Amino acid sequence: MLAIPAIDLRDRHCVQLVGGDYDAEAVRLDDPVAVSRRWTAAGFTRLHVVDLDAATGRGDNRDLVRDLLRDATVPVQVGGGVRDDAALDALLDDGSTFVVIGTRGIDDPEWLAERAALTPGRLILAADVRNRQVVANGWMSRATRGIEDLIDMLADAPLAAVLITAVHKEGKMAGPDLPLIERAVDRAPWPVIASGGIGSMQDLRNLESRGAAAAVLGMALYTGALDARLVAEEFAE
């Protein structure tokens, strides 16, 4: 299983939120590029960048994302507010190895399937789940489809992976939603990336034993609850 550090962007800062709540910002760092270099130096071989402002319609950090992509020495997956062809193409052109698509892919799976066919193995479906309900628009609204239905609708699309985030667990380091990940692994024809609630090495091992191909790490790395070098060494693929 591959461990992937998250770099969440808000107001040109790297932040960490608790429970997907914008009023519960627990970490704020001034230099996201320095953060990216820190995780790469620790041994991580992929980064996960999210433009939270674009995801929630509060603006965007496109120039900063472009700077991160230009500076990165490892593959980067980027998401947040990717809701049309122009935004998707711009990220690919700027050097994003994978593009993470949430709201538009949930609302319009036919569009996501068409775009995946044009760039096989480059797009990641992001499904944010809060208490078993898929949420969209930066966690502000519920989708009309459940996670199983969404996976079934896109089963034939050549996606790179599906990213399942337990929003109700995010930032709390109280353990991931293992049943949710198990359901996704059983259903999805693509690799499953898990996110939300990871706070220990055992949490990572539990996800690996459930079949997760990768895990996105946030709060536990930023607070030092997890030793970055030990994580990168054990979860390198």
Backbone torsions as a table, in degrees:
resi	resn	phi	psi	omega
1	MET	NA	143.7	-178.5
2	LEU	-101.4	129.6	174.3
3	ALA	-94.9	133.4	-174.0
4	ILE	-128.6	114.7	176.6
5	PRO	-68.8	142.4	177.4
6	ALA	-95.3	138.4	171.8
7	ILE	-123.1	97.5	-177.1
8	ASP	-94.5	125.8	-172.7
9	LEU	-104.2	130.8	175.8
10	ARG	-146.9	123.5	-179.6
11	ASP	53.2	39.0	178.8
12	ARG	66.0	18.7	175.0
13	HIS	-117.0	160.6	172.4
14	CYS	-94.5	123.1	-173.6
15	VAL	-130.0	166.3	170.1
16	GLN	-134.7	129.6	179.8
17	LEU	-106.7	154.1	176.5
18	VAL	-102.7	122.4	176.3
19	GLY	65.3	24.7	-179.3
20	GLY	66.6	24.6	-175.9
21	ASP	-105.9	119.1	-178.3
22	TYR	-67.2	-18.3	177.3
23	ASP	-88.3	0.5	-178.4
24	ALA	-121.3	59.2	178.4
25	GLU	-83.7	118.9	-174.4
26	ALA	-103.2	-20.7	-179.2
27	VAL	-135.7	137.3	174.8
28	ARG	-145.3	118.1	-179.9
29	LEU	-119.3	142.7	-169.8
30	ASP	-78.5	-25.7	-169.6
31	ASP	-125.7	88.4	-178.8
32	PRO	-60.0	-32.6	178.2
33	VAL	-64.6	-40.5	176.9
34	ALA	-64.6	-36.6	177.2
35	VAL	-63.9	-43.7	177.7
36	SER	-57.7	-45.8	179.5
37	ARG	-64.5	-35.7	178.7
38	ARG	-61.4	-45.1	-178.4
39	TRP	-70.9	-36.0	177.3
40	THR	-66.2	-41.4	178.6
41	ALA	-63.4	-29.2	178.6
42	ALA	-73.6	-14.2	176.3
43	GLY	115.1	1.4	179.1
44	PHE	-71.6	144.5	-173.1
45	THR	-112.9	7.1	171.6
46	ARG	-154.9	150.0	178.2
47	LEU	-123.4	151.7	-179.9
48	HIS	-120.4	111.0	-176.9
49	VAL	-110.5	131.1	178.5
50	VAL	-128.4	127.2	174.5
51	ASP	-89.3	94.7	-176.9
52	LEU	-65.3	-34.6	179.7
53	ASP	-65.0	-42.7	177.9
54	ALA	-66.9	-36.9	-179.3
55	ALA	-63.2	-32.4	-174.9
56	THR	-107.0	6.6	178.8
57	GLY	72.4	23.8	-179.8
58	ARG	-96.1	8.8	-174.1
59	GLY	126.7	-149.1	176.4
60	ASP	-162.5	168.3	177.2
61	ASN	-125.5	41.6	-172.0
62	ARG	-61.3	-42.1	179.5
63	ASP	-63.2	-39.1	179.1
64	LEU	-67.5	-40.9	176.1
65	VAL	-59.7	-43.1	178.6
66	ARG	-61.8	-40.9	177.6
67	ASP	-62.9	-42.0	179.2
68	LEU	-63.1	-41.9	-179.7
69	LEU	-67.0	-40.0	179.6
70	ARG	-66.7	-33.6	-176.1
71	ASP	-84.2	-24.1	-171.7
72	ALA	-66.2	143.3	176.1
73	THR	-111.4	5.9	177.4
74	VAL	-131.2	162.9	176.9
75	PRO	-59.3	145.3	-179.1
76	VAL	-128.9	133.7	171.2
77	GLN	-106.2	131.4	-172.5
78	VAL	-126.2	136.1	176.1
79	GLY	-144.9	-179.8	179.9
80	GLY	112.2	100.3	175.8
81	GLY	75.8	21.0	179.0
82	VAL	-86.4	92.6	-171.3
83	ARG	-124.8	8.2	176.0
84	ASP	-153.0	171.6	-177.6
85	ASP	-60.5	-39.3	-176.1
86	ALA	-62.7	-45.9	-179.7
87	ALA	-65.1	-41.1	178.9
88	LEU	-64.1	-48.8	-178.6
89	ASP	-63.7	-36.2	-180.0
90	ALA	-62.7	-42.2	179.7
91	LEU	-66.5	-41.0	176.8
92	LEU	-63.4	-43.2	179.7
93	ASP	-64.7	-33.4	-178.3
94	ASP	-78.7	-7.5	174.7
95	GLY	110.9	10.4	176.0
96	SER	-67.7	126.4	179.4
97	THR	-69.6	-42.1	177.2
98	PHE	-130.4	145.3	174.9
99	VAL	-113.9	129.2	-177.7
100	VAL	-96.9	124.3	-175.8
101	ILE	-123.2	123.3	-179.0
102	GLY	-109.6	-87.5	-170.5
103	THR	-53.9	-49.3	-177.9
104	ARG	-64.6	-38.7	178.7
105	GLY	-67.9	-32.6	178.0
106	ILE	-73.5	-43.9	-178.4
107	ASP	-75.5	-29.3	-172.8
108	ASP	-138.6	69.5	-177.2
109	PRO	-61.5	-26.4	178.2
110	GLU	-63.6	-41.7	176.9
111	TRP	-62.2	-44.0	-179.7
112	LEU	-62.6	-41.7	178.6
113	ALA	-62.2	-42.0	178.7
114	GLU	-63.4	-43.4	-179.4
115	ARG	-69.0	-36.7	178.0
116	ALA	-63.5	-35.6	179.2
117	ALA	-65.3	-28.9	178.9
118	LEU	-77.8	-29.0	-179.4
119	THR	-135.2	71.2	-175.7
120	PRO	-58.2	137.2	176.5
121	GLY	74.0	16.1	-178.4
122	ARG	-115.7	-15.8	-175.3
123	LEU	-109.1	139.7	179.1
124	ILE	-116.6	124.4	173.7
125	LEU	-78.2	125.9	178.4
126	ALA	-106.8	121.7	177.0
127	ALA	-119.4	108.6	176.9
128	ASP	-89.0	127.5	-173.7
129	VAL	-122.6	128.6	175.2
130	ARG	-122.7	113.2	179.3
131	ASN	51.0	48.8	174.7
132	ARG	77.4	-1.9	177.8
133	GLN	-105.2	130.7	174.7
134	VAL	-71.6	132.1	179.6
135	VAL	-117.7	152.9	-175.4
136	ALA	-136.8	-177.9	178.8
137	ASN	53.4	50.4	179.5
138	GLY	65.3	38.3	176.3
139	TRP	73.2	10.1	-173.8
140	MET	-91.3	-12.4	-179.4
141	SER	-142.9	155.6	177.4
142	ARG	-89.5	140.7	175.0
143	ALA	-80.9	161.8	-179.2
144	THR	-86.4	-8.6	-177.6
145	ARG	-111.9	145.2	172.0
146	GLY	-81.5	166.7	-176.2
147	ILE	-63.8	-39.3	-180.0
148	GLU	-65.4	-42.3	178.8
149	ASP	-63.2	-40.1	-179.2
150	LEU	-64.1	-45.2	178.6
151	ILE	-61.7	-43.5	-179.5
152	ASP	-61.6	-39.8	-178.8
153	MET	-65.5	-27.1	-175.6
154	LEU	-108.7	11.2	-171.6
155	ALA	-56.8	-31.1	-178.1
156	ASP	-89.8	-4.7	-178.4
157	ALA	-78.0	137.6	-178.7
158	PRO	-80.8	64.6	179.2
159	LEU	-78.0	158.3	176.0
160	ALA	-77.2	-34.4	-175.5
161	ALA	-175.6	172.7	167.9
162	VAL	-121.9	129.6	179.8
163	LEU	-101.5	115.3	-179.6
164	ILE	-105.3	115.0	179.0
165	THR	-110.4	120.6	173.9
166	ALA	-83.1	91.6	-173.8
167	VAL	-60.9	-35.2	-179.5
168	HIS	-67.3	-12.3	179.7
169	LYS	-103.5	-15.4	-170.1
170	GLU	-59.1	134.3	173.7
171	GLY	77.2	-3.2	-174.8
172	LYS	-95.7	-16.5	177.3
173	MET	53.5	32.5	-178.5
174	ALA	-104.0	15.1	179.2
175	GLY	104.9	145.4	-180.0
176	PRO	-75.3	168.4	176.0
177	ASP	-86.8	86.1	-175.1
178	LEU	-63.4	-41.8	177.4
179	PRO	-59.8	-37.7	178.1
180	LEU	-62.4	-44.9	-179.7
181	ILE	-67.2	-39.7	177.8
182	GLU	-59.7	-43.1	178.3
183	ARG	-61.1	-42.5	-179.3
184	ALA	-67.1	-42.6	179.5
185	VAL	-61.6	-41.4	-179.9
186	ASP	-65.3	-29.7	-171.8
187	ARG	-97.2	-33.9	-168.8
188	ALA	-83.1	138.2	174.7
189	PRO	-84.6	-1.9	-179.2
190	TRP	-115.9	167.5	174.8
191	PRO	-58.3	146.2	178.8
192	VAL	-107.8	126.8	174.5
193	ILE	-104.0	127.4	-177.6
194	ALA	-101.7	146.4	178.0
195	SER	-151.0	147.9	175.3
196	GLY	107.7	117.3	171.0
197	GLY	89.2	-3.8	-175.2
198	ILE	-71.0	124.9	-176.7
199	GLY	-134.4	-3.0	-176.0
200	SER	-151.8	165.9	175.2
201	MET	-62.9	-35.4	179.7
202	GLN	-65.6	-36.0	175.3
203	ASP	-58.2	-43.5	178.9
204	LEU	-64.9	-42.2	178.9
205	ARG	-65.1	-36.2	177.9
206	ASN	-64.5	-41.0	177.6
207	LEU	-65.2	-42.3	179.1
208	GLU	-61.1	-41.1	-179.1
209	SER	-68.5	-22.2	177.3
210	ARG	-87.1	-1.4	175.9
211	GLY	100.6	4.8	177.7
212	ALA	-63.9	136.2	179.8
213	ALA	-83.5	-25.9	-177.9
214	ALA	-157.6	164.6	177.3
215	ALA	-141.1	133.2	176.3
216	VAL	-91.7	129.3	-176.1
217	LEU	-112.9	137.4	179.0
218	GLY	-129.1	-95.0	-171.3
219	MET	-53.8	-40.7	-176.4
220	ALA	-62.6	-33.9	176.1
221	LEU	-74.5	-43.2	-174.7
222	TYR	-70.3	-26.4	179.1
223	THR	-94.9	-7.0	-178.5
224	GLY	83.9	6.3	176.6
225	ALA	-62.4	-30.4	173.1
226	LEU	-112.1	138.3	175.1
227	ASP	-81.1	114.0	-172.9
228	ALA	-57.3	-42.9	-177.4
229	ARG	-67.9	-38.1	178.5
230	LEU	-67.3	-40.3	178.1
231	VAL	-63.3	-48.1	-178.7
232	ALA	-61.9	-33.6	-179.5
233	GLU	-71.7	-42.9	-176.9
234	GLU	-80.2	-36.1	-175.0
235	PHE	-112.8	72.2	-174.5
236	ALA	-102.5	-6.3	-179.7
237	GLU	-162.3	NA	NA
